[in-house]
Amino acid sequence: ADETFYESRVIDLGNITVELFEAPSPHTPDTTLVYIPSDKVIFLGDSTLGEFPSWKKDKDKVKGLIRVIEDMKIDTCVLGHWYPASKEEVLQELKGAL
């Protein structure tokens, strides 16, 4: 990688700011989420999925991801292999895994 970061990084793209940050995830041990505060959009990628290949979800990691999402000003969540969803839809799905 040409550049790396730890915990978080803010990128100013001119007319928009993008925030990259590490978050807990039941899918992988090193998840980076992408947040666009001005649009209230977060790119969650596969972070809501279980661990491959069993697809089991570690409950503590699910709870951590729920806390992150609940604390943010988000309207839309962009998932890795699915349609964009509302914050409420994503939280409902994650809470269902508990």
Biopython code that builds the backbone (N, CA, C, O; Angstrom):
import numpy as np
from Bio.PDB.StructureBuilder import StructureBuilder

atoms = [
    (1, "ALA", "N", (0.836, -1.182, 0.000)),
    (1, "ALA", "CA", (0.000, 0.000, 0.000)),
    (1, "ALA", "C", (0.884, 1.249, 0.000)),
    (1, "ALA", "O", (1.917, 1.290, 0.668)),
    (2, "ASP", "N", (0.473, 2.243, -0.741)),
    (2, "ASP", "CA", (1.196, 3.512, -0.767)),
    (2, "ASP", "C", (1.005, 4.294, 0.524)),
    (2, "ASP", "O", (1.904, 5.010, 0.966)),
    (3, "GLU", "N", (-0.171, 4.152, 1.124)),
    (3, "GLU", "CA", (-0.463, 4.847, 2.369)),
    (3, "GLU", "C", (-1.202, 3.910, 3.306)),
    (3, "GLU", "O", (-1.984, 3.062, 2.877)),
    (4, "THR", "N", (-0.940, 4.077, 4.582)),
    (4, "THR", "CA", (-1.674, 3.305, 5.590)),
    (4, "THR", "C", (-2.136, 4.272, 6.673)),
    (4, "THR", "O", (-1.659, 5.403, 6.759)),
    (5, "PHE", "N", (-3.075, 3.808, 7.498)),
    (5, "PHE", "CA", (-3.521, 4.619, 8.619)),
    (5, "PHE", "C", (-3.923, 3.684, 9.750)),
    (5, "PHE", "O", (-4.186, 2.501, 9.538)),
    (6, "TYR", "N", (-3.964, 4.228, 10.930)),
    (6, "TYR", "CA", (-4.392, 3.488, 12.105)),
    (6, "TYR", "C", (-5.547, 4.235, 12.740)),
    (6, "TYR", "O", (-5.483, 5.448, 12.936)),
    (7, "GLU", "N", (-6.587, 3.516, 13.054)),
    (7, "GLU", "CA", (-7.791, 4.010, 13.708)),
    (7, "GLU", "C", (-8.662, 4.845, 12.783)),
    (7, "GLU", "O", (-9.796, 4.449, 12.510)),
    (8, "SER", "N", (-8.180, 5.994, 12.283)),
    (8, "SER", "CA", (-9.033, 6.806, 11.423)),
    (8, "SER", "C", (-8.207, 7.739, 10.538)),
    (8, "SER", "O", (-7.025, 7.989, 10.771)),
    (9, "ARG", "N", (-8.895, 8.237, 9.511)),
    (9, "ARG", "CA", (-8.268, 9.188, 8.598)),
    (9, "ARG", "C", (-9.368, 9.985, 7.922)),
    (9, "ARG", "O", (-10.401, 9.430, 7.548)),
    (10, "VAL", "N", (-9.155, 11.272, 7.766)),
    (10, "VAL", "CA", (-10.102, 12.136, 7.065)),
    (10, "VAL", "C", (-9.454, 12.568, 5.756)),
    (10, "VAL", "O", (-8.297, 12.988, 5.721)),
    (11, "ILE", "N", (-10.232, 12.454, 4.678)),
    (11, "ILE", "CA", (-9.741, 12.843, 3.358)),
    (11, "ILE", "C", (-10.633, 13.962, 2.832)),
    (11, "ILE", "O", (-11.850, 13.801, 2.738)),
    (12, "ASP", "N", (-10.026, 15.090, 2.493)),
    (12, "ASP", "CA", (-10.749, 16.221, 1.922)),
    (12, "ASP", "C", (-10.659, 16.101, 0.405)),
    (12, "ASP", "O", (-9.577, 16.221, -0.170)),
    (13, "LEU", "N", (-11.791, 15.866, -0.235)),
    (13, "LEU", "CA", (-11.823, 15.700, -1.681)),
    (13, "LEU", "C", (-12.207, 16.996, -2.402)),
    (13, "LEU", "O", (-12.520, 16.980, -3.593)),
    (14, "GLY", "N", (-12.180, 18.095, -1.686)),
    (14, "GLY", "CA", (-12.542, 19.382, -2.278)),
    (14, "GLY", "C", (-13.896, 19.829, -1.778)),
    (14, "GLY", "O", (-13.987, 20.613, -0.833)),
    (15, "ASN", "N", (-14.933, 19.343, -2.397)),
    (15, "ASN", "CA", (-16.293, 19.712, -1.998)),
    (15, "ASN", "C", (-16.919, 18.723, -1.027)),
    (15, "ASN", "O", (-18.075, 18.882, -0.635)),
    (16, "ILE", "N", (-16.172, 17.715, -0.641)),
    (16, "ILE", "CA", (-16.721, 16.677, 0.234)),
    (16, "ILE", "C", (-15.600, 16.095, 1.100)),
    (16, "ILE", "O", (-14.450, 15.988, 0.673)),
    (17, "THR", "N", (-15.966, 15.732, 2.304)),
    (17, "THR", "CA", (-15.009, 15.107, 3.218)),
    (17, "THR", "C", (-15.428, 13.655, 3.428)),
    (17, "THR", "O", (-16.608, 13.357, 3.609)),
    (18, "VAL", "N", (-14.458, 12.770, 3.402)),
    (18, "VAL", "CA", (-14.689, 11.344, 3.609)),
    (18, "VAL", "C", (-13.900, 10.913, 4.841)),
    (18, "VAL", "O", (-12.723, 11.244, 4.982)),
    (19, "GLU", "N", (-14.549, 10.184, 5.717)),
    (19, "GLU", "CA", (-13.886, 9.685, 6.917)),
    (19, "GLU", "C", (-13.720, 8.173, 6.807)),
    (19, "GLU", "O", (-14.685, 7.451, 6.555)),
    (20, "LEU", "N", (-12.498, 7.703, 6.996)),
    (20, "LEU", "CA", (-12.203, 6.276, 7.036)),
    (20, "LEU", "C", (-11.889, 5.931, 8.479)),
    (20, "LEU", "O", (-11.154, 6.662, 9.143)),
    (21, "PHE", "N", (-12.436, 4.825, 8.977)),
    (21, "PHE", "CA", (-12.130, 4.456, 10.355)),
    (21, "PHE", "C", (-12.296, 2.961, 10.564)),
    (21, "PHE", "O", (-13.097, 2.295, 9.908)),
    (22, "GLU", "N", (-11.510, 2.465, 11.501)),
    (22, "GLU", "CA", (-11.595, 1.055, 11.876)),
    (22, "GLU", "C", (-12.821, 0.858, 12.751)),
    (22, "GLU", "O", (-13.189, 1.737, 13.531)),
    (23, "ALA", "N", (-13.449, -0.303, 12.616)),
    (23, "ALA", "CA", (-14.627, -0.618, 13.416)),
    (23, "ALA", "C", (-14.668, -2.116, 13.695)),
    (23, "ALA", "O", (-14.091, -2.901, 12.941)),
    (24, "PRO", "N", (-15.340, -2.519, 14.764)),
    (24, "PRO", "CA", (-15.503, -3.949, 15.009)),
    (24, "PRO", "C", (-16.422, -4.551, 13.950)),
    (24, "PRO", "O", (-17.334, -3.891, 13.453)),
    (25, "SER", "N", (-16.169, -5.800, 13.618)),
    (25, "SER", "CA", (-16.975, -6.473, 12.597)),
    (25, "SER", "C", (-16.951, -7.974, 12.814)),
    (25, "SER", "O", (-15.899, -8.539, 13.111)),
    (26, "PRO", "N", (-18.099, -8.629, 12.670)),
    (26, "PRO", "CA", (-18.110, -10.086, 12.765)),
    (26, "PRO", "C", (-17.557, -10.768, 11.514)),
    (26, "PRO", "O", (-17.421, -11.992, 11.491)),
    (27, "HIS", "N", (-17.238, -10.001, 10.481)),
    (27, "HIS", "CA", (-16.785, -10.593, 9.216)),
    (27, "HIS", "C", (-15.275, -10.772, 9.149)),
    (27, "HIS", "O", (-14.793, -11.834, 8.755)),
    (28, "THR", "N", (-14.523, -9.742, 9.531)),
    (28, "THR", "CA", (-13.066, -9.804, 9.462)),
    (28, "THR", "C", (-12.465, -9.081, 10.662)),
    (28, "THR", "O", (-13.132, -8.255, 11.284)),
    (29, "PRO", "N", (-11.233, -9.379, 10.987)),
    (29, "PRO", "CA", (-10.612, -8.708, 12.139)),
    (29, "PRO", "C", (-10.152, -7.276, 11.854)),
    (29, "PRO", "O", (-9.829, -6.546, 12.792)),
    (30, "ASP", "N", (-10.114, -6.858, 10.598)),
    (30, "ASP", "CA", (-9.600, -5.526, 10.261)),
    (30, "ASP", "C", (-10.530, -4.800, 9.294)),
    (30, "ASP", "O", (-10.237, -4.680, 8.105)),
    (31, "THR", "N", (-11.635, -4.325, 9.812)),
    (31, "THR", "CA", (-12.641, -3.682, 8.976)),
    (31, "THR", "C", (-12.458, -2.170, 8.960)),
    (31, "THR", "O", (-12.270, -1.543, 10.002)),
    (32, "THR", "N", (-12.515, -1.600, 7.771)),
    (32, "THR", "CA", (-12.503, -0.153, 7.600)),
    (32, "THR", "C", (-13.844, 0.268, 7.021)),
    (32, "THR", "O", (-14.283, -0.262, 6.000)),
    (33, "LEU", "N", (-14.491, 1.224, 7.678)),
    (33, "LEU", "CA", (-15.747, 1.765, 7.173)),
    (33, "LEU", "C", (-15.478, 3.127, 6.561)),
    (33, "LEU", "O", (-14.534, 3.815, 6.947)),
    (34, "VAL", "N", (-16.315, 3.514, 5.599)),
    (34, "VAL", "CA", (-16.168, 4.781, 4.892)),
    (34, "VAL", "C", (-17.442, 5.589, 5.115)),
    (34, "VAL", "O", (-18.541, 5.147, 4.778)),
    (35, "TYR", "N", (-17.276, 6.779, 5.690)),
    (35, "TYR", "CA", (-18.410, 7.622, 6.074)),
    (35, "TYR", "C", (-18.332, 8.959, 5.369)),
    (35, "TYR", "O", (-17.280, 9.597, 5.340)),
    (36, "ILE", "N", (-19.462, 9.385, 4.793)),
    (36, "ILE", "CA", (-19.575, 10.693, 4.168)),
    (36, "ILE", "C", (-20.574, 11.496, 4.995)),
    (36, "ILE", "O", (-21.781, 11.413, 4.766)),
    (37, "PRO", "N", (-20.074, 12.275, 5.957)),
    (37, "PRO", "CA", (-20.957, 12.984, 6.884)),
    (37, "PRO", "C", (-21.973, 13.907, 6.210)),
    (37, "PRO", "O", (-23.128, 13.959, 6.633)),
    (38, "SER", "N", (-21.566, 14.628, 5.181)),
    (38, "SER", "CA", (-22.470, 15.586, 4.532)),
    (38, "SER", "C", (-23.676, 14.912, 3.894)),
    (38, "SER", "O", (-24.740, 15.521, 3.786)),
    (39, "ASP", "N", (-23.523, 13.662, 3.472)),
    (39, "ASP", "CA", (-24.610, 12.913, 2.839)),
    (39, "ASP", "C", (-25.275, 11.922, 3.788)),
    (39, "ASP", "O", (-26.263, 11.282, 3.431)),
    (40, "LYS", "N", (-24.732, 11.798, 4.995)),
    (40, "LYS", "CA", (-25.226, 10.835, 5.986)),
    (40, "LYS", "C", (-25.252, 9.413, 5.412)),
    (40, "LYS", "O", (-26.215, 8.667, 5.590)),
    (41, "VAL", "N", (-24.155, 9.063, 4.712)),
    (41, "VAL", "CA", (-24.000, 7.752, 4.076)),
    (41, "VAL", "C", (-22.782, 7.062, 4.663)),
    (41, "VAL", "O", (-21.737, 7.679, 4.867)),
    (42, "ILE", "N", (-22.935, 5.770, 4.932)),
    (42, "ILE", "CA", (-21.791, 4.966, 5.366)),
    (42, "ILE", "C", (-21.692, 3.746, 4.463)),
    (42, "ILE", "O", (-22.696, 3.116, 4.132)),
    (43, "PHE", "N", (-20.479, 3.430, 4.078)),
    (43, "PHE", "CA", (-20.207, 2.229, 3.287)),
    (43, "PHE", "C", (-19.747, 1.159, 4.269)),
    (43, "PHE", "O", (-18.651, 1.238, 4.822)),
    (44, "LEU", "N", (-20.600, 0.157, 4.478)),
    (44, "LEU", "CA", (-20.316, -0.920, 5.427)),
    (44, "LEU", "C", (-19.638, -2.112, 4.761)),
    (44, "LEU", "O", (-19.054, -2.953, 5.444)),
    (45, "GLY", "N", (-19.711, -2.189, 3.451)),
    (45, "GLY", "CA", (-19.126, -3.340, 2.759)),
    (45, "GLY", "C", (-19.683, -4.637, 3.308)),
    (45, "GLY", "O", (-20.897, -4.779, 3.455)),
    (46, "ASP", "N", (-18.808, -5.584, 3.612)),
    (46, "ASP", "CA", (-19.223, -6.889, 4.143)),
    (46, "ASP", "C", (-19.181, -6.947, 5.663)),
    (46, "ASP", "O", (-19.307, -8.027, 6.240)),
    (47, "SER", "N", (-19.008, -5.809, 6.320)),
    (47, "SER", "CA", (-18.800, -5.799, 7.773)),
    (47, "SER", "C", (-19.942, -6.412, 8.575)),
    (47, "SER", "O", (-19.731, -6.830, 9.713)),
    (48, "THR", "N", (-21.132, -6.473, 8.016)),
    (48, "THR", "CA", (-22.282, -7.024, 8.745)),
    (48, "THR", "C", (-22.396, -8.540, 8.622)),
    (48, "THR", "O", (-23.194, -9.166, 9.320)),
    (49, "LEU", "N", (-21.602, -9.124, 7.739)),
    (49, "LEU", "CA", (-21.680, -10.570, 7.509)),
    (49, "LEU", "C", (-20.914, -11.340, 8.581)),
    (49, "LEU", "O", (-20.138, -10.768, 9.347)),
    (50, "GLY", "N", (-21.152, -12.641, 8.616)),
    (50, "GLY", "CA", (-20.410, -13.509, 9.523)),
    (50, "GLY", "C", (-19.047, -13.863, 8.959)),
    (50, "GLY", "O", (-18.700, -13.489, 7.839)),
    (51, "GLU", "N", (-18.291, -14.584, 9.751)),
    (51, "GLU", "CA", (-16.938, -14.978, 9.371)),
    (51, "GLU", "C", (-16.982, -16.103, 8.340)),
    (51, "GLU", "O", (-17.721, -17.073, 8.508)),
    (52, "PHE", "N", (-16.206, -15.976, 7.291)),
    (52, "PHE", "CA", (-16.130, -16.988, 6.238)),
    (52, "PHE", "C", (-15.292, -18.164, 6.720)),
    (52, "PHE", "O", (-14.286, -17.912, 7.382)),
    (53, "PRO", "N", (-15.606, -19.398, 6.455)),
    (53, "PRO", "CA", (-16.685, -19.909, 5.638)),
    (53, "PRO", "C", (-17.921, -20.345, 6.440)),
    (53, "PRO", "O", (-18.912, -20.775, 5.851)),
    (54, "SER", "N", (-17.877, -20.241, 7.742)),
    (54, "SER", "CA", (-19.007, -20.715, 8.559)),
    (54, "SER", "C", (-20.162, -19.713, 8.601)),
    (54, "SER", "O", (-21.309, -20.094, 8.838)),
    (55, "TRP", "N", (-19.859, -18.437, 8.372)),
    (55, "TRP", "CA", (-20.815, -17.330, 8.432)),
    (55, "TRP", "C", (-21.351, -17.084, 9.834)),
    (55, "TRP", "O", (-22.343, -16.375, 10.003)),
    (56, "LYS", "N", (-20.704, -17.662, 10.838)),
    (56, "LYS", "CA", (-21.096, -17.400, 12.222)),
    (56, "LYS", "C", (-20.678, -15.981, 12.593)),
    (56, "LYS", "O", (-19.664, -15.467, 12.120)),
    (57, "LYS", "N", (-21.489, -15.360, 13.455)),
    (57, "LYS", "CA", (-21.221, -13.986, 13.884)),
    (57, "LYS", "C", (-20.870, -13.964, 15.364)),
    (57, "LYS", "O", (-21.646, -14.418, 16.205)),
    (58, "ASP", "N", (-19.698, -13.434, 15.671)),
    (58, "ASP", "CA", (-19.274, -13.239, 17.052)),
    (58, "ASP", "C", (-20.165, -12.150, 17.656)),
    (58, "ASP", "O", (-20.187, -11.020, 17.169)),
    (59, "LYS", "N", (-20.894, -12.494, 18.713)),
    (59, "LYS", "CA", (-21.866, -11.571, 19.298)),
    (59, "LYS", "C", (-21.231, -10.287, 19.830)),
    (59, "LYS", "O", (-21.827, -9.216, 19.715)),
    (60, "ASP", "N", (-20.041, -10.377, 20.404)),
    (60, "ASP", "CA", (-19.381, -9.164, 20.910)),
    (60, "ASP", "C", (-19.025, -8.211, 19.765)),
    (60, "ASP", "O", (-19.144, -6.994, 19.907)),
    (61, "LYS", "N", (-18.591, -8.767, 18.636)),
    (61, "LYS", "CA", (-18.263, -7.927, 17.483)),
    (61, "LYS", "C", (-19.526, -7.328, 16.869)),
    (61, "LYS", "O", (-19.516, -6.187, 16.408)),
    (62, "VAL", "N", (-20.612, -8.100, 16.866)),
    (62, "VAL", "CA", (-21.892, -7.568, 16.379)),
    (62, "VAL", "C", (-22.329, -6.408, 17.261)),
    (62, "VAL", "O", (-22.742, -5.363, 16.757)),
    (63, "LYS", "N", (-22.240, -6.585, 18.573)),
    (63, "LYS", "CA", (-22.621, -5.507, 19.503)),
    (63, "LYS", "C", (-21.768, -4.265, 19.286)),
    (63, "LYS", "O", (-22.274, -3.144, 19.344)),
    (64, "GLY", "N", (-20.481, -4.459, 19.038)),
    (64, "GLY", "CA", (-19.595, -3.323, 18.779)),
    (64, "GLY", "C", (-19.978, -2.569, 17.521)),
    (64, "GLY", "O", (-19.981, -1.338, 17.499)),
    (65, "LEU", "N", (-20.303, -3.318, 16.467)),
    (65, "LEU", "CA", (-20.713, -2.692, 15.212)),
    (65, "LEU", "C", (-22.047, -1.970, 15.393)),
    (65, "LEU", "O", (-22.236, -0.879, 14.855)),
    (66, "ILE", "N", (-22.958, -2.556, 16.133)),
    (66, "ILE", "CA", (-24.240, -1.902, 16.421)),
    (66, "ILE", "C", (-24.004, -0.562, 17.108)),
    (66, "ILE", "O", (-24.607, 0.443, 16.730)),
    (67, "ARG", "N", (-23.136, -0.539, 18.109)),
    (67, "ARG", "CA", (-22.848, 0.708, 18.830)),
    (67, "ARG", "C", (-22.301, 1.788, 17.885)),
    (67, "ARG", "O", (-22.687, 2.953, 17.969)),
    (68, "VAL", "N", (-21.404, 1.383, 16.995)),
    (68, "VAL", "CA", (-20.829, 2.344, 16.041)),
    (68, "VAL", "C", (-21.936, 2.939, 15.177)),
    (68, "VAL", "O", (-22.018, 4.158, 15.026)),
    (69, "ILE", "N", (-22.779, 2.091, 14.615)),
    (69, "ILE", "CA", (-23.837, 2.555, 13.715)),
    (69, "ILE", "C", (-24.855, 3.404, 14.471)),
    (69, "ILE", "O", (-25.283, 4.443, 13.969)),
    (70, "GLU", "N", (-25.244, 2.979, 15.659)),
    (70, "GLU", "CA", (-26.222, 3.739, 16.444)),
    (70, "GLU", "C", (-25.733, 5.144, 16.762)),
    (70, "GLU", "O", (-26.526, 6.086, 16.780)),
    (71, "ASP", "N", (-24.448, 5.295, 17.010)),
    (71, "ASP", "CA", (-23.883, 6.585, 17.425)),
    (71, "ASP", "C", (-23.642, 7.565, 16.274)),
    (71, "ASP", "O", (-23.275, 8.716, 16.510)),
    (72, "MET", "N", (-23.845, 7.120, 15.044)),
    (72, "MET", "CA", (-23.544, 7.978, 13.897)),
    (72, "MET", "C", (-24.805, 8.567, 13.282)),
    (72, "MET", "O", (-25.889, 7.988, 13.359)),
    (73, "LYS", "N", (-24.631, 9.741, 12.667)),
    (73, "LYS", "CA", (-25.728, 10.388, 11.950)),
    (73, "LYS", "C", (-25.752, 9.830, 10.533)),
    (73, "LYS", "O", (-25.085, 10.343, 9.635)),
    (74, "ILE", "N", (-26.536, 8.767, 10.350)),
    (74, "ILE", "CA", (-26.573, 8.027, 9.087)),
    (74, "ILE", "C", (-28.027, 7.894, 8.636)),
    (74, "ILE", "O", (-28.916, 7.623, 9.442)),
    (75, "ASP", "N", (-28.251, 8.085, 7.347)),
    (75, "ASP", "CA", (-29.544, 7.770, 6.748)),
    (75, "ASP", "C", (-29.438, 6.498, 5.910)),
    (75, "ASP", "O", (-30.336, 5.656, 5.920)),
    (76, "THR", "N", (-28.314, 6.372, 5.175)),
    (76, "THR", "CA", (-28.157, 5.270, 4.222)),
    (76, "THR", "C", (-26.898, 4.475, 4.511)),
    (76, "THR", "O", (-25.832, 5.035, 4.765)),
    (77, "CYS", "N", (-27.043, 3.156, 4.469)),
    (77, "CYS", "CA", (-25.928, 2.224, 4.634)),
    (77, "CYS", "C", (-25.753, 1.472, 3.320)),
    (77, "CYS", "O", (-26.701, 0.875, 2.810)),
    (78, "VAL", "N", (-24.550, 1.500, 2.777)),
    (78, "VAL", "CA", (-24.254, 0.783, 1.537)),
    (78, "VAL", "C", (-23.545, -0.507, 1.918)),
    (78, "VAL", "O", (-22.446, -0.495, 2.472)),
    (79, "LEU", "N", (-24.196, -1.610, 1.611)),
    (79, "LEU", "CA", (-23.681, -2.933, 1.951)),
    (79, "LEU", "C", (-22.915, -3.516, 0.773)),
    (79, "LEU", "O", (-23.104, -3.093, -0.367)),
    (80, "GLY", "N", (-22.056, -4.483, 1.047)),
    (80, "GLY", "CA", (-21.178, -5.039, 0.039)),
    (80, "GLY", "C", (-21.847, -5.789, -1.093)),
    (80, "GLY", "O", (-21.470, -5.611, -2.251)),
    (81, "HIS", "N", (-22.824, -6.619, -0.791)),
    (81, "HIS", "CA", (-23.427, -7.476, -1.820)),
    (81, "HIS", "C", (-24.937, -7.364, -1.809)),
    (81, "HIS", "O", (-25.647, -8.334, -2.077)),
    (82, "TRP", "N", (-25.424, -6.168, -1.495)),
    (82, "TRP", "CA", (-26.858, -6.003, -1.346)),
    (82, "TRP", "C", (-27.211, -4.580, -1.709)),
    (82, "TRP", "O", (-26.334, -3.790, -2.059)),
    (83, "TYR", "N", (-28.453, -4.252, -1.631)),
    (83, "TYR", "CA", (-28.918, -2.911, -1.958)),
    (83, "TYR", "C", (-28.621, -1.946, -0.794)),
    (83, "TYR", "O", (-28.447, -2.394, 0.340)),
    (84, "PRO", "N", (-28.561, -0.648, -1.055)),
    (84, "PRO", "CA", (-28.423, 0.299, 0.052)),
    (84, "PRO", "C", (-29.625, 0.162, 0.982)),
    (84, "PRO", "O", (-30.750, -0.044, 0.527)),
    (85, "ALA", "N", (-29.384, 0.276, 2.268)),
    (85, "ALA", "CA", (-30.438, 0.090, 3.260)),
    (85, "ALA", "C", (-30.445, 1.262, 4.231)),
    (85, "ALA", "O", (-29.472, 2.009, 4.340)),
    (86, "SER", "N", (-31.551, 1.404, 4.927)),
    (86, "SER", "CA", (-31.628, 2.449, 5.944)),
    (86, "SER", "C", (-30.860, 2.004, 7.188)),
    (86, "SER", "O", (-30.600, 0.817, 7.386)),
    (87, "LYS", "N", (-30.511, 2.965, 8.003)),
    (87, "LYS", "CA", (-29.855, 2.677, 9.275)),
    (87, "LYS", "C", (-30.705, 1.714, 10.094)),
    (87, "LYS", "O", (-30.179, 0.772, 10.687)),
    (88, "GLU", "N", (-32.003, 1.941, 10.129)),
    (88, "GLU", "CA", (-32.906, 1.106, 10.910)),
    (88, "GLU", "C", (-32.924, -0.340, 10.408)),
    (88, "GLU", "O", (-32.950, -1.274, 11.210)),
    (89, "GLU", "N", (-32.911, -0.527, 9.082)),
    (89, "GLU", "CA", (-32.910, -1.880, 8.516)),
    (89, "GLU", "C", (-31.648, -2.639, 8.915)),
    (89, "GLU", "O", (-31.714, -3.809, 9.292)),
    (90, "VAL", "N", (-30.510, -1.975, 8.831)),
    (90, "VAL", "CA", (-29.239, -2.618, 9.161)),
    (90, "VAL", "C", (-29.187, -2.956, 10.645)),
    (90, "VAL", "O", (-28.764, -4.051, 11.018)),
    (91, "LEU", "N", (-29.611, -2.030, 11.489)),
    (91, "LEU", "CA", (-29.606, -2.299, 12.926)),
    (91, "LEU", "C", (-30.554, -3.446, 13.285)),
    (91, "LEU", "O", (-30.237, -4.268, 14.145)),
    (92, "GLN", "N", (-31.698, -3.499, 12.637)),
    (92, "GLN", "CA", (-32.655, -4.577, 12.881)),
    (92, "GLN", "C", (-32.031, -5.932, 12.520)),
    (92, "GLN", "O", (-32.176, -6.906, 13.258)),
    (93, "GLU", "N", (-31.341, -5.979, 11.389)),
    (93, "GLU", "CA", (-30.700, -7.231, 10.960)),
    (93, "GLU", "C", (-29.602, -7.647, 11.950)),
    (93, "GLU", "O", (-29.517, -8.812, 12.338)),
    (94, "LEU", "N", (-28.775, -6.691, 12.349)),
    (94, "LEU", "CA", (-27.688, -7.003, 13.281)),
    (94, "LEU", "C", (-28.233, -7.443, 14.636)),
    (94, "LEU", "O", (-27.739, -8.405, 15.223)),
    (95, "LYS", "N", (-29.230, -6.753, 15.122)),
    (95, "LYS", "CA", (-29.817, -7.117, 16.420)),
    (95, "LYS", "C", (-30.485, -8.487, 16.357)),
    (95, "LYS", "O", (-30.551, -9.193, 17.363)),
    (96, "GLY", "N", (-30.977, -8.863, 15.187)),
    (96, "GLY", "CA", (-31.562, -10.186, 14.996)),
    (96, "GLY", "C", (-30.530, -11.302, 15.111)),
    (96, "GLY", "O", (-30.874, -12.447, 15.403)),
    (97, "ALA", "N", (-29.268, -10.963, 14.880)),
    (97, "ALA", "CA", (-28.198, -11.957, 14.976)),
    (97, "ALA", "C", (-27.804, -12.240, 16.430)),
    (97, "ALA", "O", (-27.073, -13.191, 16.708)),
    (98, "LEU", "N", (-28.293, -11.411, 17.347)),
    (98, "LEU", "CA", (-27.963, -11.604, 18.754)),
    (98, "LEU", "C", (-28.937, -12.593, 19.350)),
    (98, "LEU", "O", (-28.847, -12.908, 20.537)),
]
sb = StructureBuilder()
sb.init_structure("model")
sb.init_model(0)
sb.init_chain("A")
sb.init_seg("    ")
for serial, (resi, resn, name, xyz) in enumerate(atoms, 1):
    if name == "N":
        sb.init_residue(resn, " ", resi, " ")
    sb.init_atom(name, np.array(xyz, "f"), 0.0, 1.0, " ", f" {name:<3s}", serial, name[0])
structure = sb.get_structure()
